[in-house]
Amino acid sequence: PQGLGLALPIPAPDAHGAVLVVLDRDGAPERTVFHCFSGDADFARACLERGAYLSFAGTVTFSNAAALREAAAITPIERILLETDAPFLAPHPHRGAANAPEQVALTARVVATCLDASLDALCEAVSRTSEELYGPW
């Protein structure tokens, strides 16, 4: 999407270092989104330094996802997106079941807690950021 004005969603669950190498070599588009962000705080910092946005899914609610919650905690609220990744990655307490759009509220609550922000503030910021990245509904 370089030069096209489009957001570039990047799924990189097992290729964090490789993705950064490519972005550094080729240049990150202005609107790069790490889809279903799965990294720790160090990877989050590296992505944010390159101007990226981080999109958190139900995995941030899992009991074994402390590193992911730390990544959410250091991400500026205006660089956060939320997603379901439906039908996959349903948030706790629905882990293992099919995910659905209404369950993004569970993810939002956890991310808001990580940021020490109100749920309203997070939702307003995510709505604003989504519109800036993808345009109005």
N, CA, C and O atoms as a GROMACS GRO file, in nm:
protein
  548
    1PRO      N    1   0.079  -0.121   0.000
    1PRO     CA    2   0.000   0.000   0.000
    1PRO      C    3   0.083   0.128   0.000
    1PRO      O    4   0.028   0.237   0.013
    2GLN      N    5   0.217   0.116  -0.015
    2GLN     CA    6   0.300   0.236  -0.020
    2GLN      C    7   0.246   0.328  -0.130
    2GLN      O    8   0.230   0.285  -0.244
    3GLY      N    9   0.220   0.451  -0.095
    3GLY     CA   10   0.175   0.549  -0.191
    3GLY      C   11   0.029   0.540  -0.228
    3GLY      O   12  -0.021   0.628  -0.300
    4LEU      N   13  -0.042   0.440  -0.182
    4LEU     CA   14  -0.184   0.426  -0.215
    4LEU      C   15  -0.275   0.483  -0.108
    4LEU      O   16  -0.396   0.496  -0.130
    5GLY      N   17  -0.219   0.516   0.006
    5GLY     CA   18  -0.299   0.570   0.115
    5GLY      C   19  -0.381   0.466   0.187
    5GLY      O   20  -0.476   0.500   0.258
    6LEU      N   21  -0.346   0.340   0.171
    6LEU     CA   22  -0.420   0.232   0.237
    6LEU      C   23  -0.347   0.185   0.362
    6LEU      O   24  -0.224   0.193   0.371
    7ALA      N   25  -0.423   0.136   0.457
    7ALA     CA   26  -0.363   0.075   0.575
    7ALA      C   27  -0.309  -0.062   0.538
    7ALA      O   28  -0.369  -0.134   0.457
    8LEU      N   29  -0.196  -0.099   0.597
    8LEU     CA   30  -0.137  -0.230   0.575
    8LEU      C   31  -0.153  -0.313   0.700
    8LEU      O   32  -0.083  -0.290   0.799
    9PRO      N   33  -0.245  -0.412   0.699
    9PRO     CA   34  -0.257  -0.500   0.816
    9PRO      C   35  -0.151  -0.610   0.808
    9PRO      O   36  -0.137  -0.676   0.705
   10ILE      N   37  -0.076  -0.628   0.916
   10ILE     CA   38   0.030  -0.729   0.919
   10ILE      C   39  -0.001  -0.832   1.027
   10ILE      O   40  -0.001  -0.800   1.146
   11PRO      N   41  -0.027  -0.957   0.984
   11PRO     CA   42  -0.035  -1.065   1.083
   11PRO      C   43   0.106  -1.122   1.098
   11PRO      O   44   0.164  -1.167   1.000
   12ALA      N   45   0.160  -1.121   1.218
   12ALA     CA   46   0.299  -1.166   1.236
   12ALA      C   47   0.316  -1.247   1.364
   12ALA      O   48   0.402  -1.215   1.445
   13PRO      N   49   0.234  -1.351   1.383
   13PRO     CA   50   0.241  -1.421   1.512
   13PRO      C   51   0.375  -1.487   1.542
   13PRO      O   52   0.414  -1.496   1.658
   14ASP      N   53   0.446  -1.533   1.440
   14ASP     CA   54   0.571  -1.603   1.464
   14ASP      C   55   0.688  -1.543   1.388
   14ASP      O   56   0.790  -1.609   1.368
   15ALA      N   57   0.675  -1.419   1.346
   15ALA     CA   58   0.779  -1.360   1.262
   15ALA      C   59   0.810  -1.216   1.301
   15ALA      O   60   0.836  -1.132   1.214
   16HIS      N   61   0.810  -1.187   1.428
   16HIS     CA   62   0.828  -1.049   1.473
   16HIS      C   63   0.955  -0.987   1.418
   16HIS      O   64   0.950  -0.880   1.357
   17GLY      N   65   1.068  -1.051   1.437
   17GLY     CA   66   1.195  -0.996   1.391
   17GLY      C   67   1.199  -0.980   1.241
   17GLY      O   68   1.247  -0.878   1.190
   18ALA      N   69   1.150  -1.079   1.168
   18ALA     CA   70   1.152  -1.074   1.023
   18ALA      C   71   1.066  -0.960   0.969
   18ALA      O   72   1.104  -0.894   0.872
   19VAL      N   73   0.953  -0.936   1.032
   19VAL     CA   74   0.866  -0.827   0.988
   19VAL      C   75   0.936  -0.693   1.005
   19VAL      O   76   0.928  -0.607   0.917
   20LEU      N   77   1.003  -0.674   1.117
   20LEU     CA   78   1.074  -0.548   1.139
   20LEU      C   79   1.185  -0.529   1.037
   20LEU      O   80   1.208  -0.417   0.991
   21VAL      N   81   1.254  -0.636   1.002
   21VAL     CA   82   1.360  -0.628   0.900
   21VAL      C   83   1.301  -0.580   0.768
   21VAL      O   84   1.358  -0.491   0.704
   22VAL      N   85   1.189  -0.637   0.727
   22VAL     CA   86   1.125  -0.597   0.601
   22VAL      C   87   1.077  -0.453   0.608
   22VAL      O   88   1.097  -0.377   0.513
   23LEU      N   89   1.015  -0.414   0.718
   23LEU     CA   90   0.967  -0.275   0.731
   23LEU      C   91   1.083  -0.177   0.728
   23LEU      O   92   1.073  -0.070   0.669
   24ASP      N   93   1.194  -0.213   0.792
   24ASP     CA   94   1.311  -0.125   0.791
   24ASP      C   95   1.373  -0.118   0.652
   24ASP      O   96   1.418  -0.012   0.610
   25ARG      N   97   1.375  -0.229   0.583
   25ARG     CA   98   1.435  -0.233   0.449
   25ARG      C   99   1.348  -0.160   0.346
   25ARG      O  100   1.399  -0.081   0.267
   26ASP      N  101   1.218  -0.187   0.349
   26ASP     CA  102   1.129  -0.135   0.246
   26ASP      C  103   1.054  -0.010   0.286
   26ASP      O  104   0.995   0.059   0.202
   27GLY      N  105   1.055   0.020   0.415
   27GLY     CA  106   0.981   0.136   0.465
   27GLY      C  107   0.839   0.096   0.501
   27GLY      O  108   0.768   0.033   0.422
   28ALA      N  109   0.799   0.134   0.618
   28ALA     CA  110   0.664   0.104   0.663
   28ALA      C  111   0.568   0.206   0.605
   28ALA      O  112   0.595   0.326   0.609
   29PRO      N  113   0.454   0.160   0.552
   29PRO     CA  114   0.352   0.255   0.509
   29PRO      C  115   0.309   0.342   0.627
   29PRO      O  116   0.323   0.302   0.743
   30GLU      N  117   0.257   0.458   0.597
   30GLU     CA  118   0.215   0.551   0.702
   30GLU      C  119   0.115   0.487   0.797
   30GLU      O  120   0.113   0.518   0.916
   31ARG      N  121   0.032   0.398   0.746
   31ARG     CA  122  -0.072   0.334   0.828
   31ARG      C  123  -0.050   0.183   0.833
   31ARG      O  124  -0.115   0.107   0.762
   32THR      N  125   0.042   0.142   0.918
   32THR     CA  126   0.073   0.001   0.937
   32THR      C  127   0.004  -0.047   1.064
   32THR      O  128   0.018   0.014   1.170
   33VAL      N  129  -0.072  -0.155   1.052
   33VAL     CA  130  -0.147  -0.210   1.166
   33VAL      C  131  -0.100  -0.352   1.192
   33VAL      O  132  -0.107  -0.437   1.103
   34PHE      N  133  -0.053  -0.378   1.312
   34PHE     CA  134  -0.020  -0.515   1.350
   34PHE      C  135  -0.148  -0.584   1.395
   34PHE      O  136  -0.194  -0.567   1.508
   35HIS      N  137  -0.204  -0.663   1.301
   35HIS     CA  138  -0.329  -0.737   1.321
   35HIS      C  139  -0.308  -0.844   1.426
   35HIS      O  140  -0.209  -0.917   1.423
   36CYS      N  141  -0.400  -0.853   1.520
   36CYS     CA  142  -0.397  -0.955   1.624
   36CYS      C  143  -0.259  -0.955   1.692
   36CYS      O  144  -0.192  -1.057   1.699
   37PHE      N  145  -0.220  -0.838   1.739
   37PHE     CA  146  -0.086  -0.820   1.796
   37PHE      C  147  -0.057  -0.928   1.898
   37PHE      O  148  -0.140  -0.959   1.984
   38SER      N  149   0.062  -0.986   1.888
   38SER     CA  150   0.097  -1.100   1.975
   38SER      C  151   0.232  -1.083   2.043
   38SER      O  152   0.284  -1.178   2.102
   39GLY      N  153   0.289  -0.964   2.035
   39GLY     CA  154   0.423  -0.946   2.090
   39GLY      C  155   0.425  -0.898   2.234
   39GLY      O  156   0.322  -0.875   2.296
   40ASP      N  157   0.546  -0.884   2.284
   40ASP     CA  158   0.566  -0.832   2.419
   40ASP      C  159   0.590  -0.682   2.414
   40ASP      O  160   0.579  -0.621   2.307
   41ALA      N  161   0.623  -0.622   2.527
   41ALA     CA  162   0.642  -0.476   2.533
   41ALA      C  163   0.758  -0.430   2.446
   41ALA      O  164   0.751  -0.324   2.386
   42ASP      N  165   0.866  -0.508   2.439
   42ASP     CA  166   0.980  -0.470   2.355
   42ASP      C  167   0.941  -0.466   2.208
   42ASP      O  168   0.977  -0.372   2.136
   43PHE      N  169   0.867  -0.567   2.162
   43PHE     CA  170   0.823  -0.567   2.023
   43PHE      C  171   0.723  -0.454   2.000
   43PHE      O  172   0.725  -0.391   1.894
   44ALA      N  173   0.636  -0.429   2.096
   44ALA     CA  174   0.541  -0.318   2.084
   44ALA      C  175   0.617  -0.186   2.066
   44ALA      O  176   0.582  -0.106   1.979
   45ARG      N  177   0.719  -0.164   2.148
   45ARG     CA  178   0.799  -0.041   2.135
   45ARG      C  179   0.860  -0.030   1.995
   45ARG      O  180   0.858   0.076   1.934
   46ALA      N  181   0.915  -0.141   1.946
   46ALA     CA  182   0.977  -0.141   1.814
   46ALA      C  183   0.874  -0.107   1.706
   46ALA      O  184   0.904  -0.033   1.612
   47CYS      N  185   0.755  -0.161   1.717
   47CYS     CA  186   0.648  -0.131   1.621
   47CYS      C  187   0.606   0.014   1.631
   47CYS      O  188   0.590   0.083   1.529
   48LEU      N  189   0.587   0.061   1.752
   48LEU     CA  190   0.544   0.200   1.774
   48LEU      C  191   0.648   0.298   1.725
   48LEU      O  192   0.613   0.403   1.671
   49GLU      N  193   0.776   0.267   1.743
   49GLU     CA  194   0.884   0.354   1.693
   49GLU      C  195   0.877   0.368   1.541
   49GLU      O  196   0.924   0.468   1.486
   50ARG      N  197   0.820   0.270   1.474
   50ARG     CA  198   0.807   0.273   1.329
   50ARG      C  199   0.672   0.330   1.287
   50ARG      O  200   0.636   0.327   1.169
   51GLY      N  201   0.598   0.383   1.382
   51GLY     CA  202   0.471   0.449   1.352
   51GLY      C  203   0.352   0.357   1.340
   51GLY      O  204   0.246   0.399   1.294
   52ALA      N  205   0.366   0.233   1.381
   52ALA     CA  206   0.258   0.135   1.364
   52ALA      C  207   0.149   0.150   1.470
   52ALA      O  208   0.167   0.212   1.574
   53TYR      N  209   0.037   0.089   1.438
   53TYR     CA  210  -0.077   0.076   1.529
   53TYR      C  211  -0.083  -0.070   1.572
   53TYR      O  212  -0.046  -0.159   1.495
   54LEU      N  213  -0.130  -0.095   1.693
   54LEU     CA  214  -0.138  -0.231   1.745
   54LEU      C  215  -0.284  -0.267   1.769
   54LEU      O  216  -0.356  -0.195   1.839
   55SER      N  217  -0.327  -0.378   1.711
   55SER     CA  218  -0.465  -0.422   1.723
   55SER      C  219  -0.469  -0.545   1.814
   55SER      O  220  -0.408  -0.648   1.784
   56PHE      N  221  -0.540  -0.533   1.924
   56PHE     CA  222  -0.546  -0.640   2.024
   56PHE      C  223  -0.674  -0.721   2.009
   56PHE      O  224  -0.783  -0.667   1.987
   57ALA      N  225  -0.659  -0.852   2.020
   57ALA     CA  226  -0.771  -0.946   2.009
   57ALA      C  227  -0.792  -1.015   2.144
   57ALA      O  228  -0.734  -0.975   2.245
   58GLY      N  229  -0.874  -1.116   2.145
   58GLY     CA  230  -0.909  -1.187   2.268
   58GLY      C  231  -0.792  -1.245   2.343
   58GLY      O  232  -0.802  -1.271   2.463
   59THR      N  233  -0.681  -1.267   2.276
   59THR     CA  234  -0.563  -1.324   2.342
   59THR      C  235  -0.515  -1.240   2.459
   59THR      O  236  -0.456  -1.294   2.553
   60VAL      N  237  -0.540  -1.111   2.456
   60VAL     CA  238  -0.495  -1.023   2.565
   60VAL      C  239  -0.566  -1.057   2.696
   60VAL      O  240  -0.520  -1.018   2.804
   61THR      N  241  -0.677  -1.128   2.689
   61THR     CA  242  -0.753  -1.164   2.809
   61THR      C  243  -0.708  -1.297   2.869
   61THR      O  244  -0.751  -1.332   2.979
   62PHE      N  245  -0.624  -1.371   2.799
   62PHE     CA  246  -0.585  -1.505   2.846
   62PHE      C  247  -0.496  -1.494   2.969
   62PHE      O  248  -0.417  -1.400   2.981
   63SER      N  249  -0.509  -1.588   3.060
   63SER     CA  250  -0.432  -1.583   3.185
   63SER      C  251  -0.282  -1.592   3.161
   63SER      O  252  -0.204  -1.543   3.242
   64ASN      N  253  -0.241  -1.654   3.052
   64ASN     CA  254  -0.098  -1.668   3.023
   64ASN      C  255  -0.044  -1.556   2.935
   64ASN      O  256   0.064  -1.570   2.877
   65ALA      N  257  -0.117  -1.445   2.923
   65ALA     CA  258  -0.079  -1.336   2.832
   65ALA      C  259  -0.029  -1.212   2.904
   65ALA      O  260  -0.056  -1.100   2.859
   66ALA      N  261   0.043  -1.228   3.014
   66ALA     CA  262   0.094  -1.112   3.088
   66ALA      C  263   0.181  -1.024   3.000
   66ALA      O  264   0.172  -0.901   3.008
   67ALA      N  265   0.266  -1.083   2.917
   67ALA     CA  266   0.354  -1.004   2.830
   67ALA      C  267   0.273  -0.922   2.729
   67ALA      O  268   0.309  -0.809   2.697
   68LEU      N  269   0.165  -0.979   2.681
   68LEU     CA  270   0.078  -0.908   2.587
   68LEU      C  271   0.007  -0.792   2.657
   68LEU      O  272  -0.009  -0.685   2.598
   69ARG      N  273  -0.036  -0.813   2.780
   69ARG     CA  274  -0.099  -0.704   2.855
   69ARG      C  275   0.002  -0.593   2.884
   69ARG      O  276  -0.034  -0.475   2.885
   70GLU      N  277   0.128  -0.629   2.908
   70GLU     CA  278   0.232  -0.527   2.926
   70GLU      C  279   0.250  -0.446   2.797
   70GLU      O  280   0.271  -0.325   2.802
   71ALA      N  281   0.242  -0.513   2.683
   71ALA     CA  282   0.250  -0.443   2.555
   71ALA      C  283   0.133  -0.344   2.541
   71ALA      O  284   0.152  -0.231   2.498
   72ALA      N  285   0.014  -0.388   2.577
   72ALA     CA  286  -0.102  -0.298   2.571
   72ALA      C  287  -0.082  -0.179   2.664
   72ALA      O  288  -0.117  -0.066   2.629
   73ALA      N  289  -0.027  -0.204   2.780
   73ALA     CA  290  -0.009  -0.097   2.880
   73ALA      C  291   0.085   0.013   2.834
   73ALA      O  292   0.070   0.128   2.875
   74ILE      N  293   0.182  -0.019   2.748
   74ILE     CA  294   0.277   0.084   2.704
   74ILE      C  295   0.238   0.147   2.570
   74ILE      O  296   0.307   0.236   2.520
   75THR      N  297   0.128   0.101   2.513
   75THR     CA  298   0.084   0.153   2.384
   75THR      C  299  -0.004   0.276   2.405
   75THR      O  300  -0.101   0.271   2.480
   76PRO      N  301   0.029   0.387   2.339
   76PRO     CA  302  -0.057   0.506   2.350
   76PRO      C  303  -0.199   0.473   2.304
   76PRO      O  304  -0.219   0.402   2.205
   77ILE      N  305  -0.296   0.525   2.375
   77ILE     CA  306  -0.436   0.492   2.346
   77ILE      C  307  -0.474   0.524   2.202
   77ILE      O  308  -0.559   0.456   2.144
   78GLU      N  309  -0.411   0.625   2.142
   78GLU     CA  310  -0.444   0.662   2.005
   78GLU      C  311  -0.379   0.570   1.901
   78GLU      O  312  -0.401   0.587   1.782
   79ARG      N  313  -0.300   0.473   1.945
   79ARG     CA  314  -0.238   0.376   1.855
   79ARG      C  315  -0.297   0.236   1.873
   79ARG      O  316  -0.244   0.139   1.819
   80ILE      N  317  -0.406   0.226   1.948
   80ILE     CA  318  -0.468   0.096   1.977
   80ILE      C  319  -0.593   0.075   1.894
   80ILE      O  320  -0.675   0.166   1.875
   81LEU      N  321  -0.605  -0.046   1.843
   81LEU     CA  322  -0.727  -0.094   1.781
   81LEU      C  323  -0.769  -0.221   1.854
   81LEU      O  324  -0.688  -0.284   1.922
   82LEU      N  325  -0.895  -0.258   1.838
   82LEU     CA  326  -0.948  -0.380   1.898
   82LEU      C  327  -1.010  -0.463   1.787
   82LEU      O  328  -1.063  -0.410   1.690
   83GLU      N  329  -1.004  -0.595   1.803
   83GLU     CA  330  -1.062  -0.684   1.702
   83GLU      C  331  -1.105  -0.814   1.765
   83GLU      O  332  -1.065  -0.848   1.877
   84THR      N  333  -1.188  -0.887   1.692
   84THR     CA  334  -1.228  -1.019   1.741
   84THR      C  335  -1.141  -1.128   1.682
   84THR      O  336  -1.111  -1.227   1.750
   85ASP      N  337  -1.098  -1.113   1.557
   85ASP     CA  338  -1.036  -1.220   1.480
   85ASP      C  339  -1.131  -1.338   1.470
   85ASP      O  340  -1.089  -1.453   1.458
   86ALA      N  341  -1.262  -1.308   1.475
   86ALA     CA  342  -1.366  -1.412   1.469
   86ALA      C  343  -1.352  -1.495   1.341
   86ALA      O  344  -1.322  -1.441   1.235
   87PRO      N  345  -1.375  -1.623   1.352
   87PRO     CA  346  -1.429  -1.695   1.467
   87PRO      C  347  -1.322  -1.748   1.564
   87PRO      O  348  -1.349  -1.835   1.646
   88PHE      N  349  -1.202  -1.695   1.552
   88PHE     CA  350  -1.091  -1.745   1.633
   88PHE      C  351  -1.066  -1.658   1.756
   88PHE      O  352  -1.118  -1.546   1.766
   89LEU      N  353  -0.986  -1.709   1.847
   89LEU     CA  354  -0.931  -1.635   1.961
   89LEU      C  355  -1.036  -1.566   2.047
   89LEU      O  356  -1.023  -1.448   2.081
   90ALA      N  357  -1.138  -1.639   2.082
   90ALA     CA  358  -1.241  -1.584   2.171
   90ALA      C  359  -1.178  -1.546   2.305
   90ALA      O  360  -1.095  -1.620   2.357
   91PRO      N  361  -1.218  -1.433   2.361
   91PRO     CA  362  -1.160  -1.390   2.489
   91PRO      C  363  -1.209  -1.476   2.605
   91PRO      O  364  -1.309  -1.546   2.596
   92HIS      N  365  -1.135  -1.469   2.713
   92HIS     CA  366  -1.176  -1.533   2.838
   92HIS      C  367  -1.310  -1.471   2.880
   92HIS      O  368  -1.321  -1.349   2.874
   93PRO      N  369  -1.407  -1.543   2.921
   93PRO     CA  370  -1.412  -1.684   2.959
   93PRO      C  371  -1.458  -1.776   2.847
   93PRO      O  372  -1.498  -1.889   2.874
   94HIS      N  373  -1.453  -1.731   2.722
   94HIS     CA  374  -1.503  -1.811   2.610
   94HIS      C  375  -1.391  -1.877   2.530
   94HIS      O  376  -1.414  -1.928   2.421
   95ARG      N  377  -1.270  -1.876   2.584
   95ARG     CA  378  -1.154  -1.930   2.514
   95ARG      C  379  -1.185  -2.072   2.465
   95ARG      O  380  -1.235  -2.156   2.540
   96GLY      N  381  -1.153  -2.097   2.339
   96GLY     CA  382  -1.177  -2.228   2.280
   96GLY      C  383  -1.309  -2.237   2.206
   96GLY      O  384  -1.326  -2.326   2.122
   97ALA      N  385  -1.400  -2.148   2.234
   97ALA     CA  386  -1.529  -2.144   2.163
   97ALA      C  387  -1.515  -2.050   2.043
   97ALA      O  388  -1.414  -1.982   2.026
   98ALA      N  389  -1.618  -2.048   1.960
   98ALA     CA  390  -1.617  -1.956   1.847
   98ALA      C  391  -1.629  -1.813   1.898
   98ALA      O  392  -1.707  -1.783   1.988
   99ASN      N  393  -1.550  -1.727   1.840
   99ASN     CA  394  -1.555  -1.585   1.876
   99ASN      C  395  -1.666  -1.517   1.795
   99ASN      O  396  -1.707  -1.567   1.690
  100ALA      N  397  -1.714  -1.405   1.844
  100ALA     CA  398  -1.820  -1.330   1.778
  100ALA      C  399  -1.798  -1.181   1.807
  100ALA      O  400  -1.736  -1.146   1.907
  101PRO      N  401  -1.849  -1.094   1.720
  101PRO     CA  402  -1.825  -0.951   1.736
  101PRO      C  403  -1.860  -0.894   1.873
  101PRO      O  404  -1.788  -0.808   1.924
  102GLU      N  405  -1.968  -0.941   1.933
  102GLU     CA  406  -2.008  -0.884   2.062
  102GLU      C  407  -1.907  -0.914   2.173
  102GLU      O  408  -1.909  -0.849   2.278
  103GLN      N  409  -1.819  -1.009   2.151
  103GLN     CA  410  -1.721  -1.043   2.254
  103GLN      C  411  -1.602  -0.947   2.258
  103GLN      O  412  -1.519  -0.955   2.348
  104VAL      N  413  -1.594  -0.857   2.161
  104VAL     CA  414  -1.485  -0.758   2.163
  104VAL      C  415  -1.495  -0.671   2.289
  104VAL      O  416  -1.395  -0.612   2.331
  105ALA      N  417  -1.612  -0.662   2.348
  105ALA     CA  418  -1.628  -0.584   2.472
  105ALA      C  419  -1.543  -0.642   2.584
  105ALA      O  420  -1.491  -0.566   2.667
  106LEU      N  421  -1.526  -0.773   2.588
  106LEU     CA  422  -1.442  -0.835   2.690
  106LEU      C  423  -1.296  -0.797   2.670
  106LEU      O  424  -1.223  -0.771   2.765
  107THR      N  425  -1.255  -0.794   2.545
  107THR     CA  426  -1.118  -0.752   2.511
  107THR      C  427  -1.099  -0.605   2.547
  107THR      O  428  -0.996  -0.568   2.604
  108ALA      N  429  -1.196  -0.523   2.515
  108ALA     CA  430  -1.187  -0.380   2.545
  108ALA      C  431  -1.172  -0.354   2.694
  108ALA      O  432  -1.092  -0.269   2.734
  109ARG      N  433  -1.245  -0.427   2.775
  109ARG     CA  434  -1.235  -0.407   2.921
  109ARG      C  435  -1.094  -0.436   2.972
  109ARG      O  436  -1.041  -0.362   3.055
  110VAL      N  437  -1.034  -0.543   2.922
  110VAL     CA  438  -0.898  -0.578   2.966
  110VAL      C  439  -0.798  -0.473   2.918
  110VAL      O  440  -0.712  -0.431   2.995
  111VAL      N  441  -0.808  -0.431   2.794
  111VAL     CA  442  -0.715  -0.331   2.742
  111VAL      C  443  -0.731  -0.199   2.817
  111VAL      O  444  -0.631  -0.135   2.849
  112ALA      N  445  -0.853  -0.158   2.845
  112ALA     CA  446  -0.875  -0.035   2.922
  112ALA      C  447  -0.809  -0.046   3.059
  112ALA      O  448  -0.748   0.050   3.106
  113THR      N  449  -0.821  -0.160   3.123
  113THR     CA  450  -0.757  -0.181   3.253
  113THR      C  451  -0.605  -0.171   3.240
  113THR      O  452  -0.540  -0.110   3.324
  114CYS      N  453  -0.549  -0.231   3.135
  114CYS     CA  454  -0.404  -0.222   3.112
  114CYS      C  455  -0.358  -0.078   3.102
  114CYS      O  456  -0.251  -0.042   3.150
  115LEU      N  457  -0.439   0.005   3.039
  115LEU     CA  458  -0.405   0.146   3.016
  115LEU      C  459  -0.441   0.234   3.135
  115LEU      O  460  -0.405   0.352   3.138
  116ASP      N  461  -0.511   0.178   3.232
  116ASP     CA  462  -0.565   0.257   3.342
  116ASP      C  463  -0.653   0.369   3.286
  116ASP      O  464  -0.648   0.484   3.331
  117ALA      N  465  -0.733   0.332   3.186
  117ALA     CA  466  -0.824   0.426   3.120
  117ALA      C  467  -0.967   0.376   3.139
  117ALA      O  468  -0.990   0.259   3.166
  118SER      N  469  -1.061   0.467   3.125
  118SER     CA  470  -1.201   0.424   3.131
  118SER      C  471  -1.236   0.350   3.002
  118SER      O  472  -1.174   0.372   2.898
  119LEU      N  473  -1.334   0.264   3.011
  119LEU     CA  474  -1.381   0.193   2.893
  119LEU      C  475  -1.432   0.292   2.789
  119LEU      O  476  -1.408   0.274   2.669
  120ASP      N  477  -1.502   0.396   2.834
  120ASP     CA  478  -1.550   0.499   2.741
  120ASP      C  479  -1.436   0.566   2.667
  120ASP      O  480  -1.443   0.586   2.546
  121ALA      N  481  -1.330   0.603   2.740
  121ALA     CA  482  -1.216   0.670   2.677
  121ALA      C  483  -1.151   0.580   2.573
  121ALA      O  484  -1.115   0.625   2.464
  122LEU      N  485  -1.134   0.453   2.607
  122LEU     CA  486  -1.074   0.360   2.511
  122LEU      C  487  -1.162   0.345   2.388
  122LEU      O  488  -1.113   0.352   2.275
  123CYS      N  489  -1.291   0.325   2.407
  123CYS     CA  490  -1.382   0.306   2.294
  123CYS      C  491  -1.386   0.429   2.204
  123CYS      O  492  -1.390   0.416   2.082
  124GLU      N  493  -1.387   0.546   2.263
  124GLU     CA  494  -1.384   0.670   2.183
  124GLU      C  495  -1.255   0.679   2.103
  124GLU      O  496  -1.258   0.715   1.985
  125ALA      N  497  -1.143   0.648   2.166
  125ALA     CA  498  -1.014   0.654   2.098
  125ALA      C  499  -1.006   0.552   1.985
  125ALA      O  500  -0.959   0.583   1.875
  126VAL      N  501  -1.052   0.430   2.011
  126VAL     CA  502  -1.049   0.326   1.908
  126VAL      C  503  -1.139   0.362   1.791
  126VAL      O  504  -1.102   0.340   1.676
  127SER      N  505  -1.254   0.418   1.819
  127SER     CA  506  -1.345   0.461   1.713
  127SER      C  507  -1.280   0.569   1.627
  127SER      O  508  -1.286   0.562   1.504
  128ARG      N  509  -1.220   0.666   1.691
  128ARG     CA  510  -1.153   0.776   1.620
  128ARG      C  511  -1.036   0.721   1.536
  128ARG      O  512  -1.022   0.756   1.419
  129THR      N  513  -0.955   0.637   1.596
  129THR     CA  514  -0.840   0.580   1.525
  129THR      C  515  -0.884   0.494   1.408
  129THR      O  516  -0.825   0.501   1.300
  130SER      N  517  -0.987   0.414   1.428
  130SER     CA  518  -1.039   0.329   1.320
  130SER      C  519  -1.084   0.412   1.201
  130SER      O  520  -1.057   0.378   1.086
  131GLU      N  521  -1.153   0.520   1.230
  131GLU     CA  522  -1.200   0.607   1.122
  131GLU      C  523  -1.084   0.674   1.051
  131GLU      O  524  -1.086   0.689   0.929
  132GLU      N  525  -0.982   0.716   1.126
  132GLU     CA  526  -0.864   0.777   1.063
  132GLU      C  527  -0.792   0.677   0.972
  132GLU      O  528  -0.744   0.714   0.865
  133LEU      N  529  -0.785   0.553   1.015
  133LEU     CA  530  -0.713   0.451   0.938
  133LEU      C  531  -0.793   0.399   0.819
  133LEU      O  532  -0.738   0.382   0.710
  134TYR      N  533  -0.921   0.372   0.840
  134TYR     CA  534  -0.999   0.302   0.739
  134TYR      C  535  -1.110   0.385   0.677
  134TYR      O  536  -1.176   0.340   0.582
  135GLY      N  537  -1.132   0.506   0.728
  135GLY     CA  538  -1.238   0.590   0.675
  135GLY      C  539  -1.367   0.573   0.752
  135GLY      O  540  -1.380   0.482   0.834
  136PRO      N  541  -1.463   0.662   0.727
  136PRO     CA  542  -1.591   0.654   0.798
  136PRO      C  543  -1.671   0.533   0.752
  136PRO      O  544  -1.654   0.482   0.641
  137TRP      N  545  -1.759   0.490   0.841
  137TRP     CA  546  -1.845   0.376   0.807
  137TRP      C  547  -1.936   0.418   0.697
  137TRP      O  548  -2.018   0.340   0.651
   0.00000   0.00000   0.00000
